Amino acid sequence: MLIRADFHIHSSDDPLDNLPHSAEDIVRRAATCGIHCLAITNHLRFTWPPDAAALAQQLGVLLIPAIEVRIEHADVIILNADPHAETLRTFADLRSYRAPHRCVIAPHPFYPLTHSVHHALEQYHDLFDAVELSPFFLPWFDGFNARARRVAQRYGLPLVCNTDAHNLWQLGTSWTELDVAELSVTAVIDAIRAGRCRPVCRRVPLWRIAWFWLCGTVRWRLREARQWYQRVCQK
């Protein structure tokens, strides 16, 4: 059967982003947008809230335990992770942690102004199971995704598309189409590794891109201000 999946989403539990929506909010929104499988990939923090997982099951959505871990200053998505993934720091750590029941994705690998893997994708290509395309590209320029496609083709890695959602409106705008035998974590990971996946990468409008970065900057500054105030109060 064909399903739609989004493997790169952030929630209010993310320690690096100041986001208002909970994991449950994400699950509800995904269900209404026709997303059958999702992973909440908070930075540095393993995420699989039992309440959200139970809600997802009720709504017919598969919630995969996941994390966006930082490996040698580069962000890497791990599907079907566990809390131990929070301790990974090097590509050697990632190699030891990698297992057949897990899936390692290179998110927006050549995108600027982010902790992308860049050249490490080629250097450690054997550690990755898939390469992510980003819907954040311009009408006249898609060079970062083009390079991701070339590298994926060179090393025989499947392509996926995720929203990297920091806002609920992003959910359902792009996705990965998967051909799976059943809606389970094992079946989803098997489909990715076998290349039974197709990225549906719909360009985010320019005004939406600007709004995304503006809101992100404001939320970041508000978080910094709150942390500063907390430090002052503790003195």
MOVEN-V580356 format. One record per residue. N is the residue number from 1. RES is the residue in one letter. PSI is psi in degrees with one decimal (NA if undefined). Layout:
N;RES;PSI + N;RES;PSI
This chain:
1;M;153.7 + 2;L;132.2 + 3;I;161.3 + 4;R;135.6 + 5;A;151.9 + 6;D;114.0 + 7;F;20.4 + 8;H;90.6 + 9;I;143.2 + 10;H;147.6 + 11;S;-176.6 + 12;S;-13.6 + 13;D;-2.7 + 14;D;123.4 + 15;P;-14.4 + 16;L;-9.2 + 17;D;144.4 + 18;N;83.1 + 19;L;145.3 + 20;P;-21.3 + 21;H;139.3 + 22;S;172.6 + 23;A;-37.8 + 24;E;-39.6 + 25;D;-41.7 + 26;I;-45.3 + 27;V;-46.0 + 28;R;-44.7 + 29;R;-43.4 + 30;A;-41.9 + 31;A;-39.5 + 32;T;-20.9 + 33;C;3.0 + 34;G;22.2 + 35;I;123.6 + 36;H;-19.4 + 37;C;135.1 + 38;L;159.1 + 39;A;128.3 + 40;I;112.0 + 41;T;71.2 + 42;N;146.3 + 43;H;128.5 + 44;L;-2.9 + 45;R;120.0 + 46;F;134.2 + 47;T;118.2 + 48;W;73.0 + 49;P;127.7 + 50;P;-39.8 + 51;D;-42.0 + 52;A;-37.9 + 53;A;-39.8 + 54;A;-41.2 + 55;L;-43.0 + 56;A;-43.1 + 57;Q;-39.9 + 58;Q;-34.8 + 59;L;3.6 + 60;G;26.1 + 61;V;138.6 + 62;L;119.8 + 63;L;117.8 + 64;I;131.6 + 65;P;132.7 + 66;A;173.7 + 67;I;151.5 + 68;E;97.6 + 69;V;153.8 + 70;R;112.4 + 71;I;111.9 + 72;E;50.9 + 73;H;10.3 + 74;A;138.1 + 75;D;135.3 + 76;V;133.1 + 77;I;133.7 + 78;I;119.3 + 79;L;147.5 + 80;N;41.9 + 81;A;-179.4 + 82;D;175.0 + 83;P;-25.6 + 84;H;-24.0 + 85;A;-24.3 + 86;E;-19.8 + 87;T;-6.0 + 88;L;134.2 + 89;R;-26.9 + 90;T;165.8 + 91;F;-25.1 + 92;A;-40.5 + 93;D;-43.0 + 94;L;-39.2 + 95;R;-40.0 + 96;S;-33.0 + 97;Y;-27.7 + 98;R;140.4 + 99;A;159.5 + 100;P;-28.4 + 101;H;3.4 + 102;R;163.3 + 103;C;128.0 + 104;V;124.4 + 105;I;138.2 + 106;A;105.4 + 107;P;136.4 + 108;H;62.7 + 109;P;-26.4 + 110;F;17.7 + 111;Y;137.7 + 112;P;166.4 + 113;L;21.6 + 114;T;171.3 + 115;H;65.1 + 116;S;160.9 + 117;V;-27.5 + 118;H;-125.7 + 119;H;-21.2 + 120;A;-22.3 + 121;L;-42.6 + 122;E;-39.2 + 123;Q;-37.1 + 124;Y;37.2 + 125;H;-26.9 + 126;D;-11.9 + 127;L;-12.2 + 128;F;142.6 + 129;D;-18.5 + 130;A;159.7 + 131;V;134.5 + 132;E;136.1 + 133;L;146.8 + 134;S;135.6 + 135;P;-1.2 + 136;F;83.6 + 137;F;164.0 + 138;L;155.0 + 139;P;-31.0 + 140;W;1.0 + 141;F;124.4 + 142;D;37.1 + 143;G;-34.0 + 144;F;-42.4 + 145;N;-36.0 + 146;A;-42.3 + 147;R;-38.9 + 148;A;-41.2 + 149;R;-43.2 + 150;R;-45.2 + 151;V;-41.3 + 152;A;-43.3 + 153;Q;-39.5 + 154;R;-37.8 + 155;Y;9.4 + 156;G;36.4 + 157;L;135.9 + 158;P;156.0 + 159;L;139.2 + 160;V;161.5 + 161;C;128.9 + 162;N;162.0 + 163;T;-21.1 + 164;D;47.1 + 165;A;123.0 + 166;H;-0.1 + 167;N;146.6 + 168;L;-28.5 + 169;W;-19.9 + 170;Q;-28.3 + 171;L;133.6 + 172;G;-0.3 + 173;T;-29.2 + 174;S;160.3 + 175;W;176.6 + 176;T;129.1 + 177;E;126.7 + 178;L;142.0 + 179;D;104.2 + 180;V;153.6 + 181;A;-31.4 + 182;E;164.9 + 183;L;84.9 + 184;S;160.3 + 185;V;-44.6 + 186;T;-46.0 + 187;A;-38.3 + 188;V;-47.3 + 189;I;-40.0 + 190;D;-40.5 + 191;A;-40.4 + 192;I;-50.6 + 193;R;-31.6 + 194;A;-4.5 + 195;G;16.5 + 196;R;56.8 + 197;C;149.9 + 198;R;120.9 + 199;P;128.9 + 200;V;92.7 + 201;C;98.5 + 202;R;124.1 + 203;R;131.7 + 204;V;129.8 + 205;P;150.4 + 206;L;-40.5 + 207;W;-30.5 + 208;R;-38.7 + 209;I;-45.7 + 210;A;-42.2 + 211;W;-38.4 + 212;F;-50.4 + 213;W;-36.0 + 214;L;-49.0 + 215;C;-39.9 + 216;G;-40.3 + 217;T;-42.9 + 218;V;-46.2 + 219;R;-38.3 + 220;W;-45.8 + 221;R;-38.4 + 222;L;-38.7 + 223;R;-43.6 + 224;E;-41.2 + 225;A;-41.0 + 226;R;-42.0 + 227;Q;-39.2 + 228;W;-43.8 + 229;Y;-39.5 + 230;Q;-39.5 + 231;R;-40.2 + 232;V;-42.3 + 233;C;-27.6 + 234;Q;-15.4 + 235;K;NA
